[in-house]
Amino acid sequence: MNIIVCIKQVPNTTDVQIDKDTGRLKREGVESIINPFDEYAIEEGVRLKEKIPGSIVTVITMGPPQAESALREAVSRGADNAVLVCDRAFGGADTLATSFTLASALKSLGGFDIIFCGKQATDGDTAQVGPGIAEALDIPHIAYIKKIESIDEKTIKVQRLMEDGYDIIESQLPLLMTVVKEINTPRIPSLKGKMAAKKAVIKTLTAADIGADLQKIGLNGSPTQVMKIFTPPQRSGGEKFSGKPEEIAVKIVEKFKEIGIS
């Protein structure tokens, strides 16, 4: 079984910096990590490989050259192959252009049975790229997978997490799934895995390599653009009420009346 895992390298949430001139996130010189939700996608892909003999896990990301470190970490966790989709022409892509680019890259690599993605990225939180890839590839997709119940060469049965429980869904393969953290516990890379990651050959694909339509990638293919990112100012002011519950209730009612809320 050919298993694909799409990942993204994101700024460490403890080291987010914003460029004052452009109003965009600084990525160069900032500590970057694998998107936390993608760690669960990697783990589930590797677990599936371990259950099905002959399976291969290929991890892929679109990003600058530094994203290679995220791919090597994925290899250290059990992935077999790694692909970096990297070209200046991809710069400035929104979720639509990113989905199209990754779908084009996957087409260029050949066939696949299952594609795993994390449910969303911590730097954008849109949860759009996974489903977008599936739409561009014209294959089924299921979001928020918490468990794979069964799988064979043609079909898969999964549990989809919902607010009030979960749905059981069966689908034909090939299929794209976005997973939630409830699906597993990501493993810690072994020494053997770390050694394999150092020796891994990272395949790089450019816009020309994937035959991408230049009007559908990067800024050209992005109907939405991030004009500015800023840190909200810290909240200040406010009023604190103290006393017994019934006393506080009276004070709150009086305050509402004072500001015109009845």
C-alpha positions in Angstrom: 0.0 0.0 0.0 1.3 3.4 -1.0 0.8 5.8 1.9 1.4 9.6 1.6 1.6 11.9 4.6 1.4 15.7 4.0 3.1 17.8 6.6 4.0 21.4 7.2 6.8 23.1 9.0 5.5 25.9 11.2 7.1 28.4 13.6 7.4 27.1 17.2 4.5 28.6 19.0 6.9 29.8 21.8 9.0 31.7 19.2 6.6 33.5 16.9 7.9 36.7 15.5 6.3 39.2 13.2 8.2 41.4 10.7 7.4 45.0 11.5 7.9 46.1 7.9 5.8 43.5 6.1 3.4 42.5 8.9 4.0 38.8 8.1 5.4 36.0 10.1 9.2 35.7 10.2 10.3 32.2 9.2 14.0 32.7 8.5 16.1 32.5 11.7 13.1 31.4 13.7 12.9 28.0 15.3 10.6 25.8 13.3 8.9 22.5 14.1 6.6 19.9 12.4 3.1 21.1 12.7 1.9 19.3 15.9 -1.2 17.9 14.3 0.9 16.4 11.5 2.8 14.3 14.0 -0.3 12.3 14.5 -0.7 11.9 10.7 2.9 10.6 10.5 2.4 8.2 13.3 -0.8 6.8 11.8 0.8 6.4 8.4 3.7 4.4 10.0 1.3 2.3 12.1 -0.6 1.4 9.0 2.6 0.5 7.2 3.5 -1.8 10.1 0.1 -3.6 9.8 0.2 -4.1 6.1 3.2 -5.9 4.7 4.9 -4.2 1.7 3.5 -0.8 2.4 5.6 2.4 1.9 5.2 5.7 3.6 6.2 8.9 1.7 6.2 12.2 3.5 5.8 15.4 1.5 5.9 19.1 2.3 5.8 22.4 0.4 8.2 25.0 1.8 11.6 26.7 1.7 14.9 24.6 1.8 14.9 24.7 5.6 11.7 22.5 5.6 14.1 19.6 4.8 14.7 19.3 8.5 11.0 18.5 9.1 11.1 15.8 6.5 14.2 14.2 8.1 12.4 14.2 11.4 9.5 12.4 9.8 11.9 9.8 8.4 13.4 9.3 11.9 9.8 8.5 13.0 9.4 5.7 10.4 8.7 7.3 7.0 10.5 5.6 4.1 10.7 8.5 1.6 10.7 12.3 1.8 9.8 14.9 -0.9 10.3 18.6 -0.7 8.2 20.8 -3.0 10.3 23.9 -3.2 10.4 26.8 -5.7 10.2 30.6 -5.4 7.2 30.4 -7.7 5.3 28.8 -4.8 5.9 31.8 -2.5 2.9 33.6 -1.2 0.5 30.8 -1.8 -2.9 30.7 0.1 -4.6 27.5 0.9 -6.1 27.1 -2.6 -2.8 27.5 -4.3 -1.0 25.3 -1.7 -3.6 22.5 -2.2 -3.2 22.7 -6.0 0.6 22.6 -5.8 0.7 19.6 -3.4 -1.9 17.8 -5.5 0.2 18.4 -8.7 3.3 17.1 -6.9 1.4 13.9 -5.8 0.2 13.3 -9.3 3.8 13.6 -10.5 4.9 11.0 -8.0 2.5 8.4 -9.3 -0.2 6.3 -7.6 -1.3 6.4 -3.9 -3.8 4.6 -1.8 -4.1 6.8 1.3 -3.1 10.3 2.1 -2.9 11.5 5.7 -2.9 15.1 6.8 -3.1 16.7 10.3 -6.5 18.3 10.8 -5.0 21.8 10.5 -1.8 23.9 10.9 -1.1 25.9 14.0 0.0 28.9 12.0 -3.1 29.3 9.9 -5.8 27.1 11.6 -7.9 27.0 8.4 -8.2 23.2 8.1 -8.6 23.7 4.3 -5.4 22.3 2.7 -6.2 18.6 3.3 -9.7 18.7 1.8 -8.4 21.0 -0.9 -5.8 18.5 -2.0 -8.5 15.8 -2.2 -10.7 18.0 -4.3 -7.8 18.8 -6.7 -7.1 15.1 -7.0 -10.8 14.3 -7.3 -10.8 11.7 -4.6 -12.9 11.2 -1.5 -11.9 12.8 1.8 -12.9 12.4 5.4 -12.0 15.0 8.1 -11.4 14.6 11.9 -10.6 10.8 11.9 -10.1 9.4 15.4 -9.7 5.8 14.6 -9.3 3.4 11.6 -11.6 0.4 12.3 -10.7 -1.7 9.3 -9.0 -1.5 5.9 -8.4 -3.7 2.9 -7.1 -3.2 -0.6 -10.3 -1.4 -1.7 -12.2 0.0 1.3 -11.6 1.5 4.7 -13.9 2.0 7.7 -13.2 4.9 10.1 -14.5 6.8 13.0 -15.0 10.5 12.5 -14.9 12.7 15.6 -18.0 14.9 16.1 -19.0 17.2 18.9 -21.5 14.7 20.3 -19.7 11.5 19.6 -18.4 10.0 16.4 -19.7 8.8 13.0 -18.7 5.5 11.4 -17.9 6.0 7.7 -16.9 3.6 5.0 -15.2 4.7 1.8 -13.5 3.4 -1.3 -9.7 3.9 -1.8 -7.9 6.0 -2.7 -8.8 8.4 0.1 -7.5 11.5 1.9 -8.0 11.7 5.7 -7.3 14.5 8.2 -6.6 13.1 11.6 -7.2 14.5 15.2 -4.9 14.0 18.1 -7.2 11.4 19.7 -6.1 8.9 17.0 -2.8 7.9 18.5 0.3 8.9 20.5 3.3 9.9 18.3 6.4 7.8 18.9 9.8 9.2 19.9 12.4 8.7 17.1 14.7 5.8 17.8 18.5 5.9 17.4 18.1 3.7 14.3 15.5 6.2 12.9 17.8 9.2 13.6 20.6 7.5 11.7 18.3 6.7 8.8 17.1 10.3 8.7 20.7 11.6 8.4 21.4 9.4 5.4 18.0 9.9 3.7 18.0 11.4 0.3 15.4 14.1 0.1 13.8 14.4 -3.4 13.1 18.0 -4.4 10.4 19.0 -6.9 10.2 22.4 -8.5 7.3 24.0 -10.4 8.7 22.6 -13.6 9.1 19.1 -12.2 5.4 18.9 -11.3 4.2 20.6 -14.5 2.3 23.1 -12.5 0.1 25.8 -14.1 1.9 29.0 -13.2 -1.4 30.8 -12.9 -2.6 28.4 -10.2 0.4 28.5 -7.8 2.0 31.1 -5.6 0.6 34.6 -5.5 -0.9 34.2 -9.0 -3.1 31.3 -7.9 -4.1 32.9 -4.6 -7.5 34.7 -4.5 -6.8 35.5 -0.9 -3.7 37.2 0.5 -2.4 37.9 4.0 -1.9 41.6 4.1 -0.8 41.9 7.7 -0.4 39.9 10.9 -0.2 41.5 14.3 -0.3 40.6 17.9 -3.5 41.8 19.6 -2.8 44.3 22.4 -3.1 43.0 25.9 -6.4 43.6 27.6 -6.4 46.3 30.3 -8.9 47.8 32.7 -11.9 45.9 33.8 -13.5 45.8 37.2 -13.4 43.1 39.9 -16.2 42.4 42.2 -15.7 40.8 45.6 -18.0 39.6 48.4 -20.6 36.9 48.8 -22.3 35.5 45.7 -25.6 37.4 46.3 -23.7 40.7 47.0 -21.7 40.2 43.7 -24.9 39.5 41.8 -26.4 42.8 43.0 -23.2 44.7 42.1 -23.2 43.2 38.6 -26.9 44.2 38.0 -26.2 47.7 39.2 -23.2 47.9 36.9 -25.3 46.7 33.9 -27.8 49.5 34.7 -25.1 52.0 34.9 -23.8 51.3 31.4 -27.3 51.0 30.0 -27.8 47.2 29.9 -31.1 46.0 31.3 
